[in-house]
Amino acid sequence: MSDEAPESLIPYDEIVQDALRAVVGRVLREVEQSGTLPGSHHFYITFRTQSPGVDIPGHLAERFPEEMTIVIQHRFWDLKVSDDSFTVGLSFGGVPSTLNIPFSAVTDFVDPAVEFSLKFQPNEDMDDEVEEEEASPTRLPDSSGDGSNVVSVDFTKKK
């Protein structure tokens, strides 16, 4: 017998990716329905800015040509969640902006309040240059990075 596993005819990796992205959708849908974040929960959502279906203002696409991280905490508005994407209003440097992000573009979802994190493999329709990562729930990543892909936003909820 061979030690090598046979190639699966069932796309398990893709099925797991879709299921984990559904977790993000469910969490955001609960926030949409309640209109607020529960307790001290807040989210860092990283996504590929050039993925199909991503719609962000041009100045943000220029500033973040590959990947961008948004923070959903105190100041956000008009959160709308569909089966395959979400739309949210955020302020960048005092300029209100609306972003539409397909779940397929999301590469990281972190809730630092409870040290929960999901990492996703890029979808196959994205650049081949993207380094693939395993999708799995993990502890928070080391915060020693410089945060250069994190966008700061004002943290007061718009009513």
C-alpha positions as CSV (number, residue, x, y, z in Angstrom):
1,M,0.0,0.0,0.0
2,S,1.1,3.5,-0.6
3,D,1.5,6.1,2.1
4,E,0.2,8.8,-0.3
5,A,-3.5,9.7,0.1
6,P,-5.6,9.3,-3.0
7,E,-6.9,12.5,-4.6
8,S,-10.4,13.2,-3.5
9,L,-13.2,13.6,-6.0
10,I,-15.2,15.6,-3.4
11,P,-14.0,19.2,-3.0
12,Y,-13.7,19.1,0.8
13,D,-11.4,22.1,1.0
14,E,-13.9,24.2,-0.9
15,I,-16.8,22.9,1.2
16,V,-15.0,23.8,4.5
17,Q,-14.1,27.3,3.1
18,D,-17.7,27.9,2.3
19,A,-18.9,26.7,5.7
20,L,-16.4,28.9,7.5
21,R,-17.3,31.9,5.4
22,A,-20.9,31.2,6.4
23,V,-19.8,31.7,10.0
24,V,-18.7,35.3,9.1
25,G,-22.1,35.9,7.4
26,R,-24.1,34.6,10.3
27,V,-22.2,36.8,12.8
28,L,-22.6,39.9,10.7
29,R,-26.3,39.1,10.0
30,E,-26.9,38.9,13.8
31,V,-25.2,42.3,14.2
32,E,-27.3,43.6,11.3
33,Q,-30.6,42.4,12.9
34,S,-29.8,43.7,16.4
35,G,-28.3,47.0,15.1
36,T,-25.4,46.8,17.5
37,L,-22.4,44.7,18.5
38,P,-22.9,42.6,21.7
39,G,-20.7,43.4,24.7
40,S,-17.1,44.2,23.8
41,H,-17.2,42.3,20.5
42,H,-15.7,44.0,17.4
43,F,-14.3,42.7,14.2
44,Y,-11.2,43.0,12.0
45,I,-12.1,41.8,8.5
46,T,-9.3,41.5,5.9
47,F,-10.2,41.2,2.3
48,R,-8.6,41.2,-1.2
49,T,-9.4,44.6,-2.7
50,Q,-9.2,43.3,-6.3
51,S,-11.5,40.3,-5.9
52,P,-14.5,40.1,-8.1
53,G,-17.5,41.9,-6.6
54,V,-15.5,44.1,-4.2
55,D,-16.8,47.7,-4.5
56,I,-14.8,50.3,-2.5
57,P,-14.0,53.9,-3.1
58,G,-11.2,54.6,-5.6
59,H,-9.0,56.3,-3.1
60,L,-9.1,53.2,-0.8
61,A,-8.4,50.9,-3.8
62,E,-5.4,53.0,-4.7
63,R,-4.1,53.0,-1.1
64,F,-4.7,49.3,-0.6
65,P,-4.2,47.7,-4.1
66,E,-4.1,44.1,-2.8
67,E,-5.5,43.7,0.7
68,M,-7.3,45.9,3.3
69,T,-8.4,45.4,6.8
70,I,-11.5,47.2,8.2
71,V,-12.6,47.5,11.8
72,I,-16.3,47.1,12.7
73,Q,-16.6,48.4,16.2
74,H,-18.3,51.6,17.2
75,R,-18.8,53.8,14.2
76,F,-20.4,51.9,11.3
77,W,-23.7,52.2,9.7
78,D,-26.0,50.6,7.1
79,L,-24.7,47.1,7.6
80,K,-26.5,44.9,5.1
81,V,-25.8,41.2,4.8
82,S,-26.8,39.0,1.9
83,D,-26.0,35.3,1.2
84,D,-22.8,36.1,-0.6
85,S,-21.6,39.6,0.6
86,F,-22.0,42.4,3.0
87,T,-22.2,46.2,2.7
88,V,-21.1,48.5,5.5
89,G,-20.7,52.3,5.9
90,L,-17.4,53.4,7.5
91,S,-15.5,56.6,7.9
92,F,-11.9,56.9,6.6
93,G,-10.1,60.1,7.6
94,G,-13.5,61.7,8.3
95,V,-14.8,60.8,4.8
96,P,-17.9,58.5,4.9
97,S,-17.6,55.5,2.6
98,T,-19.7,52.5,1.6
99,L,-18.0,49.2,1.0
100,N,-19.4,46.1,-0.6
101,I,-17.4,43.0,0.2
102,P,-18.2,39.5,-1.1
103,F,-17.5,36.8,1.5
104,S,-15.3,35.1,-1.2
105,A,-12.9,38.1,-0.9
106,V,-12.5,37.8,2.9
107,T,-9.1,36.3,3.9
108,D,-9.2,36.9,7.7
109,F,-11.9,37.5,10.3
110,V,-10.9,38.3,13.9
111,D,-12.9,39.1,17.0
112,P,-10.2,40.2,19.4
113,A,-12.6,40.5,22.3
114,V,-12.8,36.7,22.5
115,E,-9.5,35.8,20.7
116,F,-11.4,34.2,17.8
117,S,-9.9,34.2,14.4
118,L,-10.6,32.5,11.0
119,K,-8.2,32.5,8.1
120,F,-9.3,31.6,4.6
121,Q,-7.7,30.3,1.4
122,P,-8.1,32.7,-1.5
123,N,-10.7,31.5,-4.0
124,E,-9.4,29.9,-7.1
125,D,-10.7,32.8,-9.3
126,M,-8.3,35.2,-7.6
127,D,-4.6,35.8,-8.5
128,D,-2.4,32.8,-8.7
129,E,0.3,34.8,-6.9
130,V,-1.6,34.7,-3.6
131,E,-0.1,32.4,-1.0
132,E,-2.7,29.9,0.1
133,E,-3.3,29.4,3.8
134,E,-5.2,26.7,5.6
135,A,-8.7,27.6,6.8
136,S,-9.1,26.9,10.4
137,P,-10.2,28.6,13.6
138,T,-7.1,29.8,15.4
139,R,-6.0,31.9,18.3
140,L,-5.3,35.6,17.7
141,P,-2.3,36.2,15.5
142,D,0.8,37.8,17.1
143,S,0.1,41.5,17.3
144,S,3.7,42.5,16.9
145,G,3.2,43.5,13.2
146,D,3.3,47.1,12.2
147,G,-0.4,47.1,11.3
148,S,0.3,48.7,7.9
149,N,-2.7,47.0,6.3
150,V,-5.1,48.1,9.1
151,V,-7.3,51.1,8.4
152,S,-8.1,53.3,11.4
153,V,-11.6,54.5,11.7
154,D,-13.4,56.8,14.1
155,F,-14.9,54.8,17.0
156,T,-18.2,56.5,17.8
157,K,-21.5,54.9,16.6
158,K,-23.4,57.0,14.1
159,K,-27.1,57.1,14.9
